[in-house]
Amino acid sequence: MSTVNVPKLFAEFPAATPADWRKAAEEALAGAPFEKKLITRTPEGIDLQPIYTAEDTARLPEMWPGLPPFARGTDPLGQRTEGWYLCQEPDTASAAAFNQALLHDLQRGQNAVSLPLHPAVRLGTQATGRGLHLATMEDVEQVLHGVDLAAVPLFTQAGIAAQLVTSLLTGWLDRQGRPASDLHGAVLSDPLGELVAGGALPVGLPQIYDGMVRHLRDVRQAGLDLRTVGINAALWAEGGANAVQELAFGLATGVEYLRELHRRGLSLNEAAPRFLFTHALGSNLFMEIAKLRAARLLWARAVGAAGGDAAAQRLVCHGRTSRWNKTVLDPHVNLLRTTTEAFAGIVGGCAGLQVGAFDECIRPADDFSRRLARNLQIILAEECQLGRVVDPAGGSWYVETLTQQLAAKAWTLFQDVEARGGMAAALLKGHPQALVEKTAAERLSAAELRRDGIIGTNLHPNLREKLPVVETVPPTSAVPGAAVTVQPLTPRRRAEPFEALRRRTEAHLARTGARPKVFLATFGPRKQHAPRAEFSAGFFAAGGFETVSAKSSETAASAASAALASGAPVVVLCSTDDTYPVLVPPCAQALKAAANPPLVVLAGLPATPELQAQFKSAGVDEFIHVRANCPKLLDGFLTRLGL
């Protein structure tokens, strides 16, 4: 190895400062506001800067992997010792099919068992219909036949039935002549998660907490390496929550469980190491990395403030790719989304990871889609070598700053929940649900306005694509004799409004052999009409409409004539604000004077209410523009056309 000092490269050039960069950027913007063009506001209320420097992290405390407050990971070696668990979850109709798929996947790289129990099983009630029904040791034998639990950990969300599920699993091992210690991983109680997901619990929370204590003590006395308390923060993300809300409500749930277990005689240091958090992973790469780091920091702060030792402060997290941003349309784009999400989960420090199949919004995953999801993780591990780097995001000025910002905002929201009596009390009053409903509405609005682009759905849709048939699963029946009820949180996907539109237009295509047609009436040279014509084509394509056009017109009469000749039931006038006062009224009047007048739409929003009223009185039915709700307007067009 050479010991010769190499001069600093480019040392002869003066170092550029943030102020120098800001000046150059403002000059390049040519008068456009810096804050509007280069600063991005996130749903969490965080302003993302265009560039981060050492100054942004100068005042942050020094942190190390494996040491409190664990933002950089709970292990000094990160994932280099064991990697992460590939917790893929077969979605099958029967126990036998599940077992077959599980054995197949375990032989091809999966290294953990994930059991998706039927919702009724998780509530300790009678289960019917699709899903894993785990009520007897015979059921366990069907599900796990041929699986060596000593070789792979088992993870399952068991709701309020965790003690029963653990007993079944250890009983099955005993019947095989295997020690109970073969069972390791997590059989998780999460009553508040079940409550907010389903809206009801069959027994009261005090009774459930008593059972959680018994379960934890039984597991500890048996010497099982098993986590028993789960915090499914991911369900908030699936309902449309932002990262701050997911962090805060997950933390508040964990603190609620610690408090209730402590009241029943379990010390914090006994209970906290048995906890497992589950977080959703979205496609905002750096936000998701920072979220997982912030979750560890928040947990360490809360547990440390309550007197917990370093072991109790270590948060262990399971990650699951989000369903919020997945699509039925152009579903292979979901592979790109899940790749980003899995990358974020690994870099962020997930101990276990489940990657959803690209077609999970459409149907139960088959062998092909399960293979792609599984191999995605294997490639990241074996080819990208992500597990060989300790805290890959550590030291990034951007990630470190974002981590602290998320943690600060989540801590404030957590304190608000605590001031309302804790998570259970807040849920009973509907406060967290209302906050997430508001956030979800705002995020859905961003998608409907097409500010939040969904490739293949509201941006660049493929109208030659055959819309897949979605296999629906009947909803779970209400809990009989519910003892506790709350307003449930509804899972959503941001693409659903556009998918509903496409189903309407595809049905019209199936009936008539043609899509609803839109004629783009353009005026003047290309530079005059192209921006709004292209915008209009994309706007209507998002709903499955076919756009057609002819040679650009110079007069209102020729444009109206070409539009009527096309036979399109919708005509969009495309030009500039300066030309509209002259062109729009006569063109709209000519179109409305026809025997079968089309809907007349103007591309752009006139600057004043008076001008809007003038165009309306001339025959314009609607205006489309960047602030228009795309699916709502298109749904209205279809209804007015009788489609």
Secondary structure, DSSP 8 states (H G I E B T S, - for coil): --------TTTTS----HHHHHHHHHHHHTTS-HHHHH-EE-TTS-EE-S---HHHHTTS----TTSTT-TT-SSTTTTTTT--EE------SSHHHHHHHHHHHHTTT--SEEE-B-HHHHTTS---SSSB---SHHHHHHHHTT--TTTS-EEEE-TT-HHHHHHHHHHHHHHTT--GGG--EEEEE-HHHHHHHHSEESS-HHHHHHHHHHHHHHHHHTT--EEEEEEETHHHHHTT--HHHHHHHHHHHHHHHHHHHHHTT--HHHHGGGEEEEEEE-S-HHHHHHHHHHHHHHHHHHHHHTT--HHHH---EEEEE-STT--SSSTTHHHHHHHHHHHHHHHHT-SEEE---TTTTTS---HHHHHHHHHHHHHHHHTS-GGGSSSTTTT-HHHHHHHHHHHHHHHHHHHHHHHTTSHHHHHHHTHHHHHHHHHHHHHHHHHHTTSS--BTTTBS--TTS--------------TT-SEE--------TTHHHHHHHHHHHHHHHHHSS--EEEEEEBSSHHHHHHHHHHHHHHHHTTT-EEEE-S-BSSHHHHHHHHHHHT-SEEEEE--TTTHHHHHHHHHHHHHTSSS--EEEEES--SSHHHHHHHHHHT--EEE-TTS-HHHHHHHHHHHTT-
